[in-house]
Amino acid sequence: MKIAVIALGKIGLPLAVQFASKGHQVIGVDVNAAVVDLVNAATEPFPGEAGLQEKLAELVPAGRLRATTDYAEAVPGADAVVLVVPLFVDAEAKPDFGWMDAATAELARHLTPGTLVSYETTLPVGTTRTRWKPMLEEGSGLLEGQDFHVVFSPERVLTGRVFEDLRKYPKLIGGLSEAGTAAAQKFYEAVLDFDDRPDLPRGNGVWDLGSAEASELAKLAETTYRDVNIGLANQFARYAATAGIDIYQVIEASNSQPYSHIHQPGIAVGGHCIPVYPRLYLWNDPSATVVAAARAANAGMPDYTIGLLEGAYGELAGARVVVLGAAYRGGVKETAFSGVFGAVEAITARGGTAVVHDPLFSDAELAALGFAPYHLGEPADAAVVQANHADYAQLGPDDLPGVKVFIDGRRVSSAERWPGVAYRVIGKA
């Protein structure tokens, strides 16, 4: 097959590589010429994706994968076009379809009969049918369901392990017609491999959910579940701390039977997915009180955590507080909806001076984010773990000279590592 992949980001490029590795001819499209040049030079544009560089080095010289900024070069005559264009959101996660609208309009200009168009970007329910289908028909002059087909098939992978996750989880599809669904089933079976999963009711593979709307909701539901679960864990943790209970023992005990799956509490829920997709769900269903309450509970955790610091340290006015971790999670150089922003804001609001450390970011990168960089070994009055970087499990008082209080917002350390320092963790008195 000839396949076009629109947007060569941290999901799109590994997808393009996966498709090419199955013997297909793949052209990736990206608006960033620098990314296109790097791909065509068989060089990964971003670090940290397991196996990506090795696969690029094999597929690009073999002529199976190339990149372009020109839709006219990639789209006409394609058997399938897969879009993984970012859906931007504001601070409240209200969707901004600007980039996706532009990509869809450009795709429509070059769309030819016989093409399967698959949207993989997470969307509010109904977007595929009510927004993308009309735009593609109007821009191409073709009829969906007859001249071309549109499906929604959400990406379900985690950056850093995309190839592993593509094999591990069922590929969900939802078409706008039976013919489109059949085309999507055939396409994804031809470009993906699946691990054996006897634990799944249907087995692993391509799962037809019956409609684009069901497929859209499935992605929102699986992510919103995690946000709600973490929100519940955080509520339990906040209460346990007031009652002198170790919430981690409680969670371990509760999860010892198969009907309880309580997640872990923590300082923040960050990233492109968990803080965002519940808001996309609420965009469809604003009366969902459980979802809204969980999102509010999790959004309030950075301020709550700095409140724990204040309770242990005293007034923060004039205190130099180190926030350990700008990234939203350990080992990932991304700050999307990271708890670092709320933590720094809460420290500053209490009169403290916030400085930020992260082993993945340079001083210049931290400064560009608006943070004052901190280096281990410099004096500090207190510290708060915001990201669970592996390095932070090894820290001790010598790394943070003068520190009086250490708030472990991710439970990466232990009181034993901090002799003479007030060590606190969320969910324990």
C-alpha positions as CSV (number, residue, x, y, z in Angstrom):
1,M,0.0,0.0,0.0
2,K,0.9,3.6,-0.4
3,I,0.3,5.3,3.0
4,A,0.5,8.9,4.1
5,V,0.9,9.9,7.7
6,I,0.0,13.5,8.5
7,A,2.1,15.0,11.4
8,L,5.4,13.4,12.3
9,G,5.3,14.0,16.0
10,K,6.0,11.6,18.9
11,I,3.1,9.4,17.8
12,G,2.9,10.0,14.1
13,L,6.5,9.3,13.2
14,P,6.6,5.9,15.1
15,L,3.3,5.0,13.3
16,A,4.9,5.9,10.0
17,V,7.9,3.7,10.8
18,Q,5.6,0.9,11.9
19,F,3.7,0.9,8.7
20,A,6.9,1.0,6.6
21,S,8.3,-1.9,8.6
22,K,5.4,-4.0,7.4
23,G,6.6,-3.6,3.8
24,H,4.4,-0.6,2.7
25,Q,5.5,2.7,1.0
26,V,5.0,5.5,3.5
27,I,5.3,9.2,3.1
28,G,5.1,11.4,6.2
29,V,3.9,15.0,6.0
30,D,4.9,17.6,8.5
31,V,4.7,21.4,8.5
32,N,8.1,21.6,10.2
33,A,10.8,21.5,7.5
34,A,13.5,20.7,10.1
35,V,11.6,17.6,11.1
36,V,11.2,16.5,7.5
37,D,14.9,17.0,6.8
38,L,15.9,14.9,9.9
39,V,13.6,12.1,8.9
40,N,14.9,12.1,5.4
41,A,18.4,11.9,6.9
42,A,17.3,8.9,8.9
43,T,17.8,10.8,12.1
44,E,15.2,10.8,14.9
45,P,13.9,14.4,15.5
46,F,13.3,13.7,19.2
47,P,15.1,11.4,21.7
48,G,13.7,8.8,23.9
49,E,11.5,6.6,21.7
50,A,12.7,3.0,22.0
51,G,13.8,1.5,18.7
52,L,13.0,4.6,16.6
53,Q,16.5,5.5,15.5
54,E,17.3,1.9,14.6
55,K,14.2,1.6,12.4
56,L,14.7,4.9,10.7
57,A,18.3,3.9,9.8
58,E,16.9,0.8,8.2
59,L,13.8,2.0,6.4
60,V,14.8,5.4,5.0
61,P,17.9,4.2,3.1
62,A,15.7,1.3,1.8
63,G,13.3,3.8,0.3
64,R,10.3,2.6,2.3
65,L,9.9,5.8,4.3
66,R,10.4,9.5,3.4
67,A,9.0,12.8,4.5
68,T,7.8,16.0,2.9
69,T,6.1,19.3,3.7
70,D,3.9,18.9,0.6
71,Y,0.5,17.3,0.8
72,A,0.4,17.1,-3.0
73,E,3.4,14.8,-2.9
74,A,1.9,12.4,-0.3
75,V,-1.9,12.3,-0.6
76,P,-2.9,11.7,-4.2
77,G,-3.2,8.0,-4.9
78,A,-2.8,7.0,-1.3
79,D,-4.6,3.9,-0.2
80,A,-4.7,5.3,3.3
81,V,-4.1,8.6,5.1
82,V,-3.6,8.6,8.9
83,L,-3.8,11.9,10.7
84,V,-2.2,12.4,14.1
85,V,-2.3,16.2,14.1
86,P,-2.3,17.8,17.6
87,L,-5.5,19.0,19.0
88,F,-4.6,22.1,21.0
89,V,-6.4,23.1,24.2
90,D,-6.5,26.1,26.4
91,A,-5.8,26.2,30.2
92,E,-9.3,24.7,30.7
93,A,-8.7,22.1,28.0
94,K,-11.3,23.7,25.7
95,P,-10.5,22.3,22.2
96,D,-8.9,24.4,19.5
97,F,-9.2,22.7,16.2
98,G,-7.1,25.1,14.3
99,W,-4.3,22.8,13.3
100,M,-6.6,19.9,12.6
101,D,-8.9,22.1,10.5
102,A,-5.9,23.3,8.5
103,A,-4.6,19.7,8.0
104,T,-8.1,18.4,7.0
105,A,-8.6,21.2,4.5
106,E,-5.2,20.6,2.9
107,L,-5.9,16.9,2.8
108,A,-9.3,17.5,1.1
109,R,-7.6,19.5,-1.6
110,H,-5.5,16.5,-2.7
111,L,-7.8,13.6,-1.8
112,T,-8.4,11.1,-4.5
113,P,-11.0,8.3,-4.8
114,G,-10.4,5.1,-3.1
115,T,-8.6,6.5,0.0
116,L,-9.2,5.5,3.6
117,V,-8.9,8.4,5.9
118,S,-8.2,7.5,9.6
119,Y,-8.2,10.1,12.4
120,E,-6.1,9.0,15.4
121,T,-6.0,12.2,17.4
122,T,-8.3,12.1,20.5
123,L,-11.5,14.0,19.8
124,P,-14.8,15.0,21.4
125,V,-17.6,12.6,20.5
126,G,-19.1,13.3,17.2
127,T,-16.2,15.3,15.7
128,T,-15.4,12.7,13.0
129,R,-18.9,12.6,11.6
130,T,-20.0,16.2,12.1
131,R,-16.7,18.1,11.5
132,W,-14.2,16.1,9.4
133,K,-16.6,14.3,7.0
134,P,-18.3,17.6,5.8
135,M,-14.9,19.3,5.5
136,L,-13.4,16.5,3.4
137,E,-16.5,16.2,1.2
138,E,-16.6,20.0,0.6
139,G,-12.9,20.4,-0.1
140,S,-12.6,17.3,-2.3
141,G,-15.9,17.2,-4.1
142,L,-16.0,13.5,-3.3
143,L,-18.7,11.6,-1.4
144,E,-17.7,9.9,1.9
145,G,-18.9,6.3,2.0
146,Q,-18.8,6.0,-1.8
147,D,-15.6,7.7,-3.1
148,F,-13.6,7.5,0.1
149,H,-14.0,6.4,3.7
150,V,-13.5,8.0,7.1
151,V,-12.9,6.2,10.4
152,F,-11.8,7.1,13.8
153,S,-9.2,5.0,15.4
154,P,-7.6,6.4,18.6
155,E,-4.0,6.1,19.4
156,R,-3.6,4.3,22.7
157,V,0.2,4.3,23.1
158,L,2.6,6.0,25.5
159,T,5.6,8.0,24.2
160,G,8.8,6.2,24.8
161,R,7.3,2.8,24.2
162,V,5.1,3.3,21.1
163,F,6.2,0.1,19.3
164,E,5.6,-2.0,22.4
165,D,2.2,-0.6,23.0
166,L,1.1,-1.0,19.4
167,R,1.5,-4.7,19.8
168,K,0.1,-4.9,23.3
169,Y,-3.3,-3.2,23.0
170,P,-6.3,-3.8,20.6
171,K,-6.6,-1.3,17.8
172,L,-10.0,0.3,18.1
173,I,-11.9,1.4,15.0
174,G,-15.2,3.0,14.3
175,G,-16.4,3.9,10.8
176,L,-19.0,6.1,9.3
177,S,-20.2,3.2,7.0
178,E,-19.9,-0.6,6.9
179,A,-17.6,-0.3,3.9
180,G,-15.4,2.2,5.7
181,T,-15.2,-0.1,8.8
182,A,-14.2,-3.1,6.6
183,A,-11.5,-1.0,4.9
184,A,-10.1,0.1,8.2
185,Q,-10.2,-3.5,9.5
186,K,-8.2,-4.7,6.5
187,F,-5.8,-1.7,6.7
188,Y,-4.8,-2.0,10.4
189,E,-4.5,-5.8,10.2
190,A,-2.0,-5.2,7.4
191,V,0.2,-2.6,9.2
192,L,0.2,-3.8,12.8
193,D,1.3,-6.9,14.8
194,F,-0.4,-8.0,18.0
195,D,0.8,-9.8,21.0
196,D,-1.2,-12.8,22.2
197,R,-3.6,-11.6,24.8
198,P,-5.7,-14.6,26.1
199,D,-6.9,-12.3,28.9
200,L,-9.0,-10.3,26.5
201,P,-12.6,-11.3,25.7
202,R,-12.1,-10.8,21.9
203,G,-8.5,-11.6,21.8
204,N,-5.9,-9.0,20.7
205,G,-6.3,-7.4,17.3
206,V,-8.5,-4.9,15.5
207,W,-11.8,-4.3,17.4
208,D,-14.7,-2.8,15.5
209,L,-16.8,-0.7,18.0
210,G,-19.6,-0.2,15.6
211,S,-19.4,3.6,15.0
212,A,-17.0,6.5,15.0
213,E,-18.8,7.9,18.1
214,A,-18.2,4.7,20.1
215,S,-14.5,4.7,19.1
216,E,-14.2,8.4,20.1
217,L,-15.9,7.7,23.5
218,A,-13.8,4.7,24.2
219,K,-10.6,6.8,24.2
220,L,-12.2,9.5,26.3
221,A,-13.6,6.9,28.7
222,E,-10.3,4.9,29.3
223,T,-8.4,8.1,30.1
224,T,-11.2,9.8,32.1
225,Y,-11.4,6.6,34.2
226,R,-7.8,7.2,35.2
227,D,-8.3,10.8,36.1
228,V,-11.4,9.9,38.2
229,N,-9.5,7.0,39.9
230,I,-6.6,9.3,40.7
231,G,-9.0,11.9,42.0
232,L,-10.5,9.4,44.3
233,A,-7.1,8.3,45.5
234,N,-6.1,11.9,46.2
235,Q,-9.3,12.4,48.2
236,F,-8.6,9.3,50.2
237,A,-5.0,10.5,50.8
238,R,-6.1,13.9,52.0
239,Y,-8.5,12.4,54.5
240,A,-6.0,9.7,55.6
241,A,-3.4,12.3,56.5
242,T,-5.9,14.0,58.9
243,A,-6.8,10.7,60.5
244,G,-3.3,9.4,61.1
245,I,-3.7,6.6,58.5
246,D,-1.1,5.4,56.0
247,I,-3.1,5.6,52.7
248,Y,-0.5,3.4,50.9
249,Q,-1.2,0.5,53.2
250,V,-4.9,1.0,52.7
251,I,-4.6,1.0,48.9
252,E,-2.4,-2.1,48.9
253,A,-5.0,-3.9,51.2
254,S,-7.9,-2.7,49.1
255,N,-6.3,-3.8,45.8
256,S,-5.6,-7.3,47.2
257,Q,-9.0,-8.4,46.0
258,P,-9.9,-8.3,42.2
259,Y,-12.6,-5.7,42.3
260,S,-10.6,-2.8,43.6
261,H,-8.0,-1.0,41.4
262,I,-7.3,2.2,43.3
263,H,-4.5,4.2,41.7
264,Q,-1.8,6.2,43.5
265,P,-2.2,9.7,44.9
266,G,0.3,12.4,44.1
267,I,1.2,16.1,43.6
268,A,-0.2,16.4,40.1
269,V,-1.8,14.8,37.1
270,G,0.0,16.1,34.0
271,G,0.6,15.3,30.4
272,H,-1.2,15.5,27.1
273,C,-3.9,13.0,28.0
274,I,-5.2,12.5,31.5
275,P,-5.7,16.2,32.4
276,V,-7.1,17.0,28.9
277,Y,-9.4,14.2,27.8
278,P,-11.8,14.5,30.7
279,R,-12.3,18.1,29.7
280,L,-13.1,16.9,26.1
281,Y,-15.6,14.5,27.6
282,L,-17.1,17.4,29.7
283,W,-17.3,19.4,26.5
284,N,-19.8,16.8,25.3
285,D,-21.4,16.0,28.7
286,P,-21.2,19.1,30.9
287,S,-23.5,17.6,33.5
288,A,-21.0,14.8,34.4
289,T,-20.5,15.8,38.0
290,V,-18.2,12.9,38.9
291,V,-15.8,13.7,36.0
292,A,-15.9,17.4,36.9
293,A,-15.3,16.8,40.6
294,A,-12.3,14.5,40.0
295,R,-10.7,17.0,37.5
296,A,-11.1,19.8,40.1
297,A,-9.6,17.6,42.9
298,N,-6.6,16.7,40.8
299,A,-6.1,20.2,39.6
300,G,-5.9,21.3,43.3
301,M,-3.2,18.9,44.3
302,P,-0.2,21.1,43.6
303,D,-1.6,23.8,45.9
304,Y,-2.5,21.2,48.5
305,T,1.0,19.8,48.4
306,I,2.6,23.2,49.0
307,G,0.1,23.6,51.9
308,L,1.7,20.4,53.3
309,L,5.1,22.1,53.0
310,E,3.9,25.2,54.7
311,G,2.4,23.1,57.5
312,A,5.8,21.4,58.1
313,Y,8.1,24.4,57.5
314,G,6.0,27.3,58.7
315,E,5.5,30.5,56.7
316,L,7.2,30.3,53.4
317,A,7.9,34.0,53.1
318,G,11.5,34.4,52.1
319,A,12.1,30.6,51.9
320,R,14.0,29.2,48.9
321,V,12.0,26.2,47.8
322,V,13.3,23.7,45.2
323,V,10.7,22.1,42.9
324,L,12.3,18.8,41.8
325,G,11.0,18.1,38.3
326,A,9.6,20.3,35.5
327,A,8.5,17.3,33.4
328,Y,5.0,16.0,33.9
329,R,6.3,12.5,34.6
330,G,9.6,10.9,35.2
331,G,11.9,10.2,32.3
332,V,9.9,12.3,29.8
333,K,11.1,15.7,28.6
334,E,7.6,17.3,28.3
335,T,5.9,19.8,30.5
336,A,2.3,19.6,29.2
337,F,0.0,20.5,32.1
338,S,2.8,19.6,34.5
339,G,2.3,20.1,38.2
340,V,5.5,22.3,38.2
341,F,3.4,25.3,37.1
342,G,0.9,25.0,40.0
343,A,3.6,24.3,42.5
344,V,5.7,27.3,41.6
345,E,2.6,29.5,41.6
346,A,1.6,28.2,45.0
347,I,5.1,28.8,46.5
348,T,5.2,32.3,45.0
349,A,1.7,33.1,46.3
350,R,2.9,32.2,49.8
351,G,5.9,34.5,49.6
352,G,8.5,31.9,48.9
353,T,11.1,31.9,46.1
354,A,10.7,28.9,43.8
355,V,13.6,27.4,41.9
356,V,13.3,24.4,39.6
357,H,15.6,21.4,38.9
358,D,15.2,18.8,36.2
359,P,17.9,16.5,34.9
360,L,16.3,16.5,31.4
361,F,16.2,20.3,31.0
362,S,19.1,22.8,30.6
363,D,19.2,26.1,32.4
364,A,18.2,27.9,29.3
365,E,15.2,25.6,28.7
366,L,14.0,26.1,32.3
367,A,14.4,29.8,32.0
368,A,12.4,29.8,28.8
369,L,9.6,28.1,30.7
370,G,9.7,31.0,33.2
371,F,11.6,29.2,36.0
372,A,14.7,30.0,37.9
373,P,17.1,27.1,37.5
374,Y,18.5,25.2,40.5
375,H,21.6,23.0,40.7
376,L,22.0,20.2,43.2
377,G,24.5,21.3,45.9
378,E,23.2,24.8,46.1
379,P,21.6,26.0,49.4
380,A,17.9,25.5,49.8
381,D,15.4,25.7,52.6
382,A,12.9,23.1,51.4
383,A,12.2,20.9,48.5
384,V,9.2,19.3,46.8
385,V,9.3,16.3,44.4
386,Q,7.1,17.0,41.5
387,A,8.3,14.5,38.9
388,N,9.3,10.9,39.6
389,H,12.6,11.0,37.8
390,A,14.7,8.0,38.8
391,D,17.6,10.3,39.9
392,Y,15.5,11.7,42.7
393,A,15.2,8.3,44.5
394,Q,18.9,8.7,45.3
395,L,18.9,12.2,46.7
396,G,19.8,13.0,50.3
397,P,20.6,16.1,52.5
398,D,24.0,16.6,51.0
399,D,22.4,17.2,47.6
400,L,20.2,20.0,49.0
401,P,22.3,21.7,51.6
402,G,20.3,23.4,54.4
403,V,17.0,21.8,53.5
404,K,14.7,21.5,56.5
405,V,11.6,20.0,54.9
406,F,11.4,17.5,52.0
407,I,7.9,17.0,50.6
408,D,7.9,13.8,48.5
409,G,5.0,14.5,46.1
410,R,5.6,11.2,44.2
411,R,6.7,8.9,47.0
412,V,10.1,8.2,45.3
413,S,12.2,8.5,48.5
414,S,11.9,7.5,52.1
415,A,12.3,9.1,55.5
416,E,15.5,7.1,56.1
417,R,17.3,9.0,53.4
418,W,16.6,12.3,55.1
419,P,18.0,12.2,58.6
420,G,17.4,15.5,60.4
421,V,15.0,16.6,57.8
422,A,11.2,16.7,58.1
423,Y,10.1,14.2,55.5
424,R,6.5,14.2,54.3
425,V,4.6,12.2,51.7
426,I,1.0,12.8,50.5
427,G,-1.4,10.5,52.3
428,K,0.5,9.9,55.5
429,A,0.4,12.0,58.7
